[in-house]
């Protein structure tokens, strides 16, 4: 985050360029919460999905085709884990006379060429308002709270981001679990987060379901998630995440649970078809899965969270919001394992749920009220911090002929447009 918030027009060098015969693509490498990845200005990227995905693979250093076990992403900006293999495409739109951000997340794996477009990322979403201010696509004047809405195209969920701008034009900082030190803070409010992927709070219609010998709760708030009692696996939900990942029996059983539960939840691919067991087995994004146990300290419950292929070093905020909501629903696995959980009343109110995780405690606030068949959830809020790690251009040494042609043509359209606009980058 810069020392002061820019109010300038779009940065003049925020364009595709060519140097020494190599096309270079503009990116912001950013941290949002406990995730890292890239933010790209939407009009800079090809509309064609094949070219867009190829561009992502070059930028992040993942295999261009097929699977490649052991790929370390040393030829790109990714970092090997799902939490650091995220790319946001972002732009501005208008709702009446009010500007709003619009974002689309691409989730990559480190060892395959697959790109998942099915979910949002609550952590990386924290970086978006800072990106908009840094590029000049958004601006703020004076001190005090500044907010902007963000519409996510993957899920349809609208998030409100709120920063506290200080008198010296810097953003108030905050510390969060999993990040060393204080950085510019943002409060994110998820509006109408229920049924982000399934349209239902309880996708199966039940507070609990049986998957083989396991009892689980399937809940969809911001993201669909499978919640299981750690004791069923012989665990406590207090273990280091590396210890759990190193237990092949546990990981195998957990995978079986999320695959079968995903089938029960009727999860769908981006084109609307039901996901198969094979697709669920390979999914990097849905369903999320966690094991829960009693808290060790002052939290309401303890959790170990999986994305689902790998364990999370802390707890994703979208998953944290989902788990917090589940803890408020009587009869769920999360509610039964929680301690001192508040009881939801008949009027909308704020309910704070503290979830212990490997990095500390994640606090989520659920705005809810008691309903005839459980609870009704209006919104969920969480606090994150964010920072710009690097802004600049990445050379694309191995772009295909088709991608190279598109990029060169885009440079030509930029030149023709001059400084007036670079939105003509993309041909209709």
C-alpha positions in Angstrom: 0.0 0.0 0.0 1.5 3.4 -0.9 2.0 6.0 1.8 -0.8 8.1 0.4 -3.9 7.2 -1.5 -3.7 8.2 -5.2 -6.4 10.4 -6.7 -4.6 10.5 -10.1 -6.0 9.1 -13.4 -5.1 5.6 -14.5 -1.4 5.1 -14.3 0.0 5.8 -17.8 2.3 2.7 -17.7 -0.4 0.3 -16.8 -0.4 -1.2 -20.2 0.8 -4.2 -22.2 4.2 -3.4 -23.7 7.0 -5.0 -25.7 10.7 -4.7 -24.7 13.6 -6.4 -26.6 11.1 -8.3 -28.6 9.3 -9.9 -25.6 5.7 -8.9 -24.7 5.3 -7.9 -21.1 2.0 -8.0 -19.2 1.0 -5.6 -16.4 0.3 -7.2 -13.0 -0.1 -6.3 -9.4 1.3 -9.0 -7.1 -0.6 -8.7 -3.9 -1.4 -10.2 -0.5 -5.0 -10.2 0.7 -5.4 -11.7 4.1 -3.5 -15.0 4.2 -3.5 -15.5 0.5 -1.3 -14.1 -2.3 -1.8 -13.8 -6.0 -2.2 -11.4 -8.9 -4.7 -8.7 -9.7 -5.2 -7.9 -13.4 -7.2 -5.2 -15.0 -10.0 -7.0 -16.9 -9.7 -5.1 -20.2 -6.0 -6.1 -20.5 -6.9 -9.8 -20.9 -8.3 -11.7 -23.8 -12.0 -12.6 -23.8 -11.3 -15.9 -25.4 -11.1 -18.4 -22.4 -8.4 -20.5 -23.9 -6.1 -17.5 -24.4 -7.0 -16.2 -21.0 -6.1 -19.4 -19.3 -2.9 -19.7 -21.2 -2.0 -16.2 -20.0 -2.6 -17.3 -16.4 -0.4 -20.4 -16.7 2.5 -18.3 -18.0 2.0 -15.7 -15.2 1.8 -18.2 -12.4 4.2 -20.8 -13.6 1.9 -23.8 -13.8 2.0 -26.6 -16.5 0.7 -25.4 -19.8 -0.9 -28.8 -20.4 -1.7 -31.9 -18.4 -0.3 -32.7 -15.0 3.3 -32.3 -13.8 3.9 -33.7 -10.3 6.5 -31.8 -8.3 6.2 -28.5 -10.3 7.6 -25.8 -8.1 6.4 -22.8 -10.1 9.9 -21.4 -10.4 9.0 -20.0 -13.8 6.1 -17.9 -12.6 4.7 -15.9 -9.7 2.7 -18.7 -8.0 4.0 -20.2 -4.7 2.9 -23.8 -4.8 -0.1 -23.8 -2.5 -3.7 -23.1 -3.4 -3.7 -20.1 -1.1 -1.0 -18.5 -3.3 -2.3 -19.5 -6.7 -5.1 -17.0 -7.2 -5.6 -14.4 -9.9 -8.3 -11.8 -9.8 -9.5 -10.0 -12.9 -11.0 -6.7 -11.8 -12.6 -3.6 -13.3 -15.2 -0.9 -12.4 -18.8 -0.7 -13.3 -21.7 1.7 -12.5 -24.8 1.0 -10.5 -26.8 4.1 -11.3 -24.4 6.9 -10.4 -22.4 4.8 -7.9 -19.1 3.1 -9.0 -18.7 -0.5 -8.1 -15.9 -3.0 -8.6 -16.5 -6.2 -10.4 -14.2 -9.2 -9.9 -13.6 -12.7 -11.3 -11.4 -15.2 -9.6 -9.2 -17.8 -11.3 -7.9 -20.5 -8.9 -4.9 -22.5 -10.2 -3.2 -25.6 -8.9 0.6 -25.9 -8.8 0.9 -29.2 -10.6 -1.9 -29.3 -13.2 -3.0 -27.0 -16.0 -6.6 -26.8 -14.7 -8.1 -23.4 -13.9 -11.1 -23.3 -11.6 -13.6 -20.5 -12.1 -16.2 -21.6 -9.6 -15.6 -19.8 -6.4 -14.6 -16.4 -4.9 -11.7 -15.9 -2.4 -12.5 -13.8 0.7 -8.9 -13.3 1.6 -7.7 -12.1 -1.8 -10.8 -9.9 -2.0 -9.3 -7.7 0.6 -6.6 -6.7 -1.9 -9.1 -5.4 -4.4 -10.0 -2.0 -3.0 -6.3 -1.2 -2.5 -5.6 -2.2 -6.1 -8.4 0.0 -7.4 -7.0 3.0 -5.5 -3.4 2.3 -6.5 -4.3 2.1 -10.2 -6.5 5.2 -10.0 -9.6 3.4 -11.1 -11.1 4.5 -7.7 -10.3 7.5 -5.5 -11.2 8.8 -2.1 -11.1 12.3 -0.7 -10.4 13.3 2.9 -10.3 11.2 6.0 -12.7 8.9 7.6 -14.4 5.7 6.4 -14.3 5.0 2.7 -16.2 2.1 1.2 -16.8 0.4 -2.2 -18.9 -2.5 -3.3 -17.4 -5.5 -5.1 -19.5 -7.8 -7.2 -18.0 -11.2 -7.7 -19.0 -12.9 -11.0 -18.0 -16.4 -9.8 -20.7 -16.5 -7.1 -22.9 -13.4 -7.7 -22.2 -12.3 -4.1 -21.7 -8.6 -3.5 -19.1 -7.6 -0.9 -18.8 -4.2 0.7 -15.2 -3.2 1.5 -14.6 -0.4 4.1 -11.3 1.2 4.9 -10.6 3.8 7.6 -8.6 6.6 6.0 -6.5 8.7 8.5 -5.8 12.4 8.5 -2.4 11.8 6.8 -4.1 9.9 3.9 -2.8 6.5 5.1 -5.1 3.6 5.9 -5.5 2.4 9.5 -3.5 -0.8 10.0 -4.5 -4.0 11.8 -2.9 -7.3 12.7 -4.6 -10.6 11.7 -3.8 -14.2 12.4 -1.3 -15.7 10.0 0.3 -12.5 9.0 3.3 -11.1 10.9 2.8 -7.4 11.7 0.2 -4.7 11.1 -0.8 -3.7 7.5 -3.6 -1.6 5.9 -6.9 -3.1 7.1 -10.2 -3.6 5.4 -13.6 -4.7 6.7 -15.4 -6.9 4.3 -19.2 -7.4 4.5 -20.7 -10.3 2.5 -24.3 -9.4 1.6 -26.9 -12.2 1.1 -24.1 -14.8 1.3 -26.5 -17.8 1.7 -26.5 -20.4 -1.1 -23.5 -19.0 -2.9 -23.2 -22.1 -5.0 -26.3 -24.2 -4.2 -29.0 -21.6 -3.5 -29.6 -23.1 -0.1 -28.3 -22.6 3.5 -28.4 -26.4 3.9 -27.8 -27.8 0.5 -29.0 -31.3 1.4 -32.0 -30.0 3.4 -30.6 -31.5 6.6 -28.6 -30.1 9.5 -26.6 -33.4 9.4 -26.0 -36.2 6.9 -24.4 -39.6 7.1 -21.4 -40.2 4.7 -20.5 -43.8 5.4 -19.7 -43.9 9.1 -19.2 -40.2 9.4 -21.8 -37.6 10.4 -21.3 -34.2 8.6 -23.0 -30.9 8.2 -23.2 -29.4 4.7 -23.6 -25.6 4.8 -23.4 -23.0 2.0 -22.7 -19.5 3.3 -20.2 -17.7 1.0 -18.8 -21.1 0.0 -20.2 -24.7 0.2 -18.5 -26.5 3.0 -18.5 -30.0 4.7 -18.0 -29.9 8.4 -17.0 -33.0 10.4 -16.3 -33.8 14.0 -12.6 -34.3 14.4 -13.1 -37.1 16.9 -14.6 -39.3 14.1 -11.2 -39.3 12.5 -9.3 -39.9 15.8 -8.3 -36.2 15.7 -8.8 -33.2 17.9 -8.8 -30.2 15.5 -5.8 -28.9 17.5 -3.1 -30.7 15.4 -0.6 -28.8 13.3 -1.9 -28.8 9.7 1.4 -30.4 8.5 0.8 -33.3 10.8 -2.7 -33.9 9.4 -1.5 -33.6 5.8 1.2 -36.2 6.5 -1.3 -38.7 7.7 -2.3 -40.7 4.5 -5.1 -42.6 6.3 -6.8 -39.3 7.5 -6.4 -37.5 4.2 -7.8 -40.5 2.3 -10.8 -40.7 4.6 -11.3 -36.9 4.4 -11.3 -37.0 0.6 -13.9 -39.8 0.6 -16.1 -37.6 2.9 -15.9 -34.5 0.7 -16.5 -36.4 -2.5 -19.6 -38.2 -1.2 -20.9 -35.0 0.6 -20.3 -33.0 -2.6 -22.5 -35.5 -4.5 -25.2 -35.1 -1.8 -25.0 -31.3 -2.1 -25.5 -31.5 -5.9 -22.6 -29.2 -6.6 -22.3 -28.0 -10.2 -19.5 -27.0 -12.6 -19.3 -23.5 -14.0 -21.5 -24.5 -17.0 -24.3 -25.8 -14.6 -23.8 -29.5 -14.9 -23.6 -31.7 -11.8 -20.1 -32.5 -10.7 -19.1 -36.1 -10.9 -17.2 -38.0 -8.2 -14.1 -37.8 -10.4 -14.4 -34.0 -10.8 -14.9 -33.6 -7.0 -11.8 -35.7 -6.4 -9.7 -33.3 -8.5 -11.4 -30.1 -7.4 -9.2 -27.4 -5.9 -12.1 -25.3 -4.6 -15.4 -27.0 -3.8 -16.5 -28.2 -1.5 -14.3 -26.8 1.3 -14.0 -29.2 4.2 -13.0 -28.8 7.8 -12.8 -30.8 11.0 -13.9 -29.1 14.2 -13.3 -29.7 17.9 -13.8 -28.0 21.2 -11.7 -24.8 21.7 -8.5 -24.8 23.7 -8.6 -21.2 24.7 -11.3 -18.5 24.6 -12.7 -19.2 21.1 -16.0 -20.8 20.5 -14.6 -23.8 18.6 -11.4 -25.0 17.0 -11.1 -25.9 13.3 -8.6 -27.3 10.8 -9.6 -26.3 7.2 -8.9 -27.8 3.8 -9.3 -26.2 0.4 -10.0 -29.2 -0.1 -6.8 -30.8 -1.6 -4.5 -29.1 0.9 -4.6 -27.9 4.5 -4.9 -24.2 5.1 -2.2 -22.5 7.3 -5.0 -20.6 9.1 -8.6 -20.4 8.0 -10.0 -18.9 4.8 -12.4 -16.0 5.6 -15.1 -17.3 3.3 -14.8 -20.7 5.0 -14.7 -18.9 8.4 -17.9 -17.1 7.7 -19.5 -20.4 6.6 -18.3 -22.2 9.7 -19.4 -19.3 12.0 -22.9 -19.4 10.5 -23.0 -23.2 10.9 -22.1 -22.8 14.5 -25.2 -20.7 15.0 -27.6 -23.3 13.5 -28.8 -25.8 16.2 -28.1 -29.4 15.4 -25.2 -28.9 13.1 -21.8 -30.6 13.9 -20.3 -27.1 14.4 -23.1 -26.0 16.8 -22.7 -29.3 18.8 -18.9 -28.8 19.2 -19.0 -25.1 20.0 -18.8 -23.7 23.5 -20.6 -20.6 24.8 -22.1 -20.0 21.3 -24.7 -17.2 21.4 -28.3 -18.1 20.8 -29.9 -16.3 17.8 -32.9 -14.1 18.7 -36.0 -13.2 16.7 -34.6 -9.9 15.6 -31.6 -9.3 13.3 -28.5 -8.8 15.4 -24.7 -9.2 15.2 -23.3 -12.5 16.4 -19.6 -12.8 16.8 -18.0 -16.3 16.5 -14.3 -16.8 17.3 -12.7 -19.8 15.6 -9.4 -21.1 16.8 -7.1 -22.2 13.9 -3.4 -22.9 13.4 -2.5 -19.2 13.1 -4.6 -17.9 16.0 -8.3 -16.8 16.1 -10.4 -15.7 13.2 -13.4 -13.6 14.2 -16.5 -13.6 12.0 -19.6 -11.6 12.6 -22.9 -13.0 11.3 -26.0 -10.8 11.1 -28.9 -13.2 11.6 -32.2 -13.8 13.2 -34.2 -16.8 14.3 -36.5 -18.1 11.6 -39.3 -20.8 11.5 -37.0 -23.4 10.1 -33.6 -22.4 11.7 -32.0 -19.1 11.1 -32.1 -16.4 8.5 -28.7 -14.8 7.6 -28.5 -11.3 6.2 -24.8 -10.8 5.9 -21.4 -11.8 7.3 -18.4 -9.6 8.0 -14.7 -10.1 8.6 -11.5 -8.0 8.9 -8.4 -8.6 6.8 -5.3 -6.7 5.9 -3.7 -6.3 2.5 -0.6 -5.1 0.8 0.9 -4.6 -2.6 3.9 -6.9 -2.9 5.0 -5.7 -6.3 3.5 -3.8 -9.3 5.0 -4.1 -12.7 5.3 -6.1 -15.9 6.0 -9.8 -16.4 7.7 -10.9 -19.6 5.9 -13.7 -21.5 8.7 -15.8 -23.0 6.7 -18.7 -24.3 3.4 -17.3 -25.4 1.7 -19.3 -28.1 1.3 -17.8 -31.6 -2.3 -17.1 -30.9 -1.7 -15.4 -27.6 1.3 -13.5 -28.9 -0.8 -12.2 -31.8 -3.6 -11.0 -29.5 -1.1 -9.2 -27.2 0.7 -7.5 -30.1 -2.7 -6.4 -31.5 -3.6 -5.0 -28.1 -0.4 -3.0 -28.0 -1.4 -1.5 -31.4 -4.8 -0.6 -30.1 -3.2 1.1 -27.1 -1.0 3.2 -29.3 -3.9 4.2 -31.5 -6.0 5.2 -28.5 -3.1 7.3 -27.1 -3.7 8.6 -23.5 -7.4 9.0 -23.8 -8.3 5.4 -22.9 -6.9 1.9 -23.1 -10.3 0.2 -22.9 -10.1 -0.4 -26.7 -7.5 -3.1 -25.8 -10.3 -5.6 -26.0 -12.1 -6.1 -29.2 -15.8 -6.8 -29.0 
